[in-house]
Amino acid sequence: MSRTMRILASIVVIAIVAVGIGVWIIRGPGPLDFAGGTKVALGDYSAGKPAGVPAKLEKASLVERGEYLAKAADCMVCHTKPGEKDYAGGLAFKLPFGTLYSTNITPDKDTGIGNYSDQDFLNAVQRGKRHDGARLYPAMPYTSYTYMNDEDVLAVKAYLFSLPAVRAKAPDNTLSFPFNQRWAMIFWSAVFNPDTRFAPDTSKSPEWNRGAYLAEALAHCGECHTPRNLGFALDNRKKFAGAITAGWHAFNISSDKATGLGNWSDEDLISYLSVGHAPGHGSASGPMGEAVDHSFSQFAPEDIRSIVAYLRSVPPQSSPDLPATTAPVAPSSHKDGVTADARGKKVFASACASCHGWSGESPVSPMATLTGTWAVNDPAATNVAQIVISGTIRHTPDGALSMPAFGNAYSDDEIAAVANYVTARFGTKGSKLTAKDVAELREQTAE
């Protein structure tokens, strides 16, 4: 070999090694690598049943089991446009580089998944590969669903195929170049999708393993609550540390005591997941509210407890953007306390005070209490503004409690003002939202 060829060969080897190291660094650890322990194949685990349905449904039909699992995977929320048929797709996902629309997953043969074989469905859910061979974008969380076992995925298929077929073609995506090149997802998936099934950890309890399967494979909690890396995949070095998702702040759900769930009691967590409210912590809104209504509230109680056990084990991650403490109850009179933003106070007086109270302790319902909630203690005020814009509704065993959307009633400037007033009066640090900030938040959630 000539000297020139040796030099070229060396350069190629160095480049390959450099790319490999770069990929390894960017990809980072898997979602369950923090736990350590010995992993075994699901079929070799005899201590319990992490996958599948809870005990009360073990003898149910395949379709009934699939319905439970489809709700656990929260399929309907992403594949249903408000006001349209369930699972018929068309929901818009606003991204920095364009808009994606969810697909029709009813059994319609022309516009849905009616022609999908079992293998086609497994490929789509676990590998992000469509019936026609095209690649799915990771707005479909197949990098989490890849941990579902085949039996559960096919049970979901059986349920979806039991539904009425709806003829509904999703709008064309409007992604800019190069993000509109689906073929490039082949390489993205090769790096970021492990294409592997859940493997129980023998060093952990059966309850922990069930919670891990539910939280990671089905409920895909990390897709919202874990920050993204340079490749737009989950950065599990900051697992569950919180992130901005679809224009909302998905807060820190690691075991951190100051800014995560470390100081929540088990009862608080069970209540929040089951009904969307935990006293002293707030109520679920936005995407989390939808997840509670359509997914977590449908879980068997033992499955909720398993998720709680799993969340307790996730290493603490601090969120320096959030305060370590919450503010005390504000003065009961509007004449006392923070009045820095007169416009915000005026809006609060006319639209908010009757339900939320001047002290932040609601005279209407504990669910409307502002004191102590994550949203008002977030100095960015992201969720406060979004709730004012979009409203929220909580479904409980006692009925529904709703806050109307004020997005059309107030200007961007007025919404910024009332958000700044609310965080200053009821939180630990007042926000400094501008009309431009609110306009951007509207854009991220607009249909």
N, C-alpha and C positions, 0 to 999 in steps of 0.2 A: 504494500500500500504506500502510495506516495505521501510526502509530507503534507501536501495540500489536502489530500483526502483524509489524512489523520486529523488535521485541524478541523475540517468540516464535520467529521464524525464526532469529534469532541464537542463541537458547538451544538450539534443536534442532541447529543446525550445531555448536555448541561441544560438545554432548553426544555427537554422532556422532564428532567428532574425538577426544574424550576416551576414548570406548569403543574406538575404533580403536587409539589409542596404548596403552591398557591391554592390549588383546589382543596387540599386537605385543610389549609388554614381557613379558607372562606366557608367551607362546608361545616366545619366544627363538629361537636359531639351530637349524637342522636338524642331524641327526647327522653329516653330512659337510661342513658349512660350514667347519669348522676347517681343511680341507685346501687351500682356495683352488683355484687352477688352473682350467683351461677344461674344462667338462663337455660331452660330446656324447651324442647318443642312442646307445643300445646297438647299434643296427643300423649306425651310422656309425663304430663303433670297430673298427679293423682290426689293432690290436697284439696282441690275444689274445682269450680267451673268458672274461670274468668270470662270466657266468651259466652255467647248465646243470650238467653233470656233469663229473668229471675225464676225461681222455683215454681211459682204459681202458674207460670205459662209453659213449663217444660212439656206438658202433654197437650198443649194447644195445637191447632192446625198450623201448617207452614205459613199460611197467609197471616194468621194472627200473630205469630212470632215475628214475621217480617214487618208487620205494622209497628210493633213495639220497637224494633231495631231501627226502622226508618225514622220514627219520632226521636229516638235516642241520637241518631245521626243528624237530626234537624234538617232533613232533606226539603221539607215543604217550604220553609222560610225563604231559601235561596231560589227555589224553582217555582215560586208563585208571585205574580205581579199583583199588587193590591187591587181588589175589585174584579180580578179575573179568576178563571177556574184553577183549582188546586193542581199543582205540579205541571201546569201548562207552560211554564217558563216566561221569559220576557222581562224579568226583573233586571233593571239597569245597575251596573257596578261602575261607579265613577272612579277612574284612575288618573294619575297625573299625565298619562300619555294616551288617553282616550276612554271610551266606554265599552264595556263588555255586557252582553245580555245572556242571562241564564237560558238553558235549553229546556225544551219540552220533554219531560220524562214520563208522560202517560204512554200507554201502549198503542198510540196511533202509529200506523205503519209508514205514513208519509212524512210527518213532521215530528214524530216522537221516537220512542225506542221499540216500537212494535216488532221490528225485524232483528232485534238483538238476540243472539244466542246466549247461552249461559257463559261461554267463554268471552263473547263480546262484552257482556256486562262486567265480568271480572276484570277484563282489560281496562275498561273505562274507569271503574271505581278504584282499582288498586294500582293501575299503571298510567292513567291519564291518556288512554288511547281509544279513539272512537271506533265505531263499527266500520266506517269507511277508511280507517287507517290514519286519519288526521289526528293531531295531538291536541289535547285539552290544555287550556291555560290553568295555572294553579289557583285561580279564583275558585275552581272546583278543588277542594282540599284533598286530592288523592294522595298527597304525601303523608297525610294522616290516616286516611281510609286504607292505605296500603297495609296497615297493621291488622285490619279486620280479617278474620279467617274466611275461607271460601264459603263455608256453610252459612255464615251470617250474611254475607253479601248476596248469596242466591236466595236467601229468605226475603231480603229486601226486594229483590227482583220479583219474586212471587207476589208480594204485596202490591207492588206498582202495576204488575200485569193484571191484577184483579180489579183495578180501577177503571172507570169509563175512559175510553180513548177520546182525547180532545184534539181536534185539528187546529193547531196554532203554531205558525212559524215564527221563531224569534226574529227580531230585527237584526240586521247586519251589524257586526261590531264596527266601531269607528276608531280603531287603534292606529296610531301614527307609526311610520317606519322607524326603526326596524321591528317594533313590537308586533306588527301585523304579520310577521313571518312565522306561521305556525310550525314549520319544519324545524325552526331553531329550538323548539321545545324538546326535541329529541336529545339535544346536548344538555339542556337544563335538567331534564329528568335523569339523565345518566349521572349527573353530579349530585342532585339534591333529592331524588326519590330512591330510597333504599330498596324498594320492591321486596319487602320481607314481611312476614306475618308476626303477630305478637308472640313473644316467647316469655312465659311466666318466669318470675325470679324466685328460686327456691329458698332464698334467704328471707323472703317477705311472707306475710300472712296471706291466706286466701282472700281476705277482705281487701288488702292492699292491691293484690293482683287484679281483682275484679275492678277496683277503682281506677287502676292504671289503664286497663283495657277500655273502660268507659270514657275516661277523660282524654286519652290520647288517640285511640282509634275511632271511636264513635262520636263523642261530643266535640272532638278536635279543639279543645280549649286553647291550645297554643296558637292556633291560627289567628286569633284576635289578641291574646294577652302576651304573646312573645314578640319582641322586636324583630325586624327583618335585617338580614345581613346585606352585603354589597350585591349579592345575586338575587335579592328579593325573596330569599328563602328564610325560614325561621333560624334565628341566632340563639341556639340553645345554651350558649355561654351566659345568656341573660334570661334564662328560662322563666316565663311567667312574670317578668318585670314590668309589664304594661306596655301599651303601644296605642297609637292613633289608628283606628280602623273605621273605614267608611265615614270619616268625619266625626267620630265619637272617640272618647278616651276610654279604652279598655284598661282598667286599673290593674295594679300589681296584685297578683294572687299567689305570690310565693309565700313562704312562711315568715317573711320579715315582720318583726313586731312593730316597727315604727310606721312603715308605709305599705305593708302587705296585709296578710290575713293572720299574722301571728298572734294578735290580741283579740281576734274573734273567737267566741266560744263555739263549740260544736253546734249548739242550738241555733246560734246566729247564722252559721253557714247553712245548716239544714233549712232554716226558714227562708233565707235568701234564695236558695236554689229551688225550693218547693213552691213558694208563693211570690218571690220577687221582692221581699222586704225583710230587713233585719233591723230591729230597734236600735237607734243610735248609730247606724251605719248608712241607712238610706234605702231607696227603692231602685229596682232595676228599670232602666229606660233604654230606648234605642235598640240596637241589635241584641243587647243582653236581655232586655225586656221581652223581645220576640223569642229568644232562646228559652226563657223561663216559660212563657205561655205555651209554646208549641213543642217543647222538648223536655226540659227538666221537670216541669210540673206533672208530666206524664210518667215519670220514673217511679218504680216501686221504691218504698221507703228504704229498703235495705241497699238498693243501688245508690241512693243519695248518700247514705252513710259511708258506703265504700269510696265514693268520690271524695268525701271529706277526709277520710283516713289517708287517701293518696295525697291530697293537697297538703296535708300536714307534713308530709315527708319531703316536699320539694325544697331544696336549699334556699335560704333567704337571699333575696336580691333587693338592694336598696333602690329607692326611686328619689334621687335628689331634687326632682322637680316638685315633690309633694311634701307638705309639712309633716313633721313627726308627731304632732299633737293636733287636736281639734279645738276649735274655739268654744268658749262657754256660751250659755244661752244669752241672747242679746236682750237689752232692756225691753220691757213690755210696751213702753210708750214710744210712738214714732218721734216724739220730741227729743228723746235721748239717744245716745249712741251715734253711730256713723251717719252723717248726712252730707258726705263730701260731694256727691253727685245729685244735684237737685232734680235733674231730669229723670234719673233712675229712680229716685224716691217717688216722684210723681207717678211714674208708670207702675211701680210696685203698689202704691196706694190704690190705684184705680183697678188693677187687674189681678193682684197677687195677695194682698194683705188679708182679704176675707177668708181665704182658705189656709194660707201658710202662717198667718199671725205675725205681728210686729216683733215678737220675741223669737220667731223661728219654730216655736212649738205650735203645731196646727190645732185649731179648735175643732176641726172637721174630722180628721183621721190621722192616726200615727204615721200612715204612709205619706202624708203631705208635710210631715215635719222636716224642716231644713237643718236644724241644729245637729252637728256631728256627721252629716253626710259627706261622702267622698266628693261629690260634685261641687258643693259650695266651698270645700277646703282645697280645691284645685286652683292654684293661682292663675292657670290658663283660662279657667271658666268655660272650657270647651263644651262640656255636657250641660252646663246651666244654659248657655246660649242655644244649644240644640233642642233642649226641652222646651224653651220658650218658642222657638221656631216651629217645632214639629208636634209639640204636645206629647202626652204619654197616657197610657191606660194600663192599669194593673187589674188582672183577673184573680180573684181570691175565692175561697169557699163561701165567703159571705156576699159575693157579688163583685161588681166591677167599680173601680174608682178611676176617674179619668181627669186629666188636665187638658183643656182645649189647646189647640195650636194657635199661637198668636203671630205666626209668621206673616200673615196677610194683613193683620191689624196694625202692626207697628213697623216703622222703618228700621233699616240696619242701624242707624245711629241710636234710635230709642232702645233697641234690643241690646246693643253694646252697653248703653247707659244702665239699664236695669240689671244686666249681668254683673257689671262692675259694682253696683250698689249691693246686690245680694251677697257677693263674695266678701265685700268689705264689712258688711253688717253681721253676717252669720258665719263667715269663715275666718281663717287665721291671717289671711293676707288678701287684700283687694286686688282684683284683676285689672288689667288695663286694655281691655278690648277696644278696638276701633270699628267704625262702620265697615271698613275694608275687610277686617277679620270676619265679621258676621257675613258679609257677602260671600266670602270664600267658603264659609261653613255651609251656607245655603246651597252653593254650587255642588258641594260634595254629597249632599243628600237629596238633591232635586231629582224628581222622576223625569 
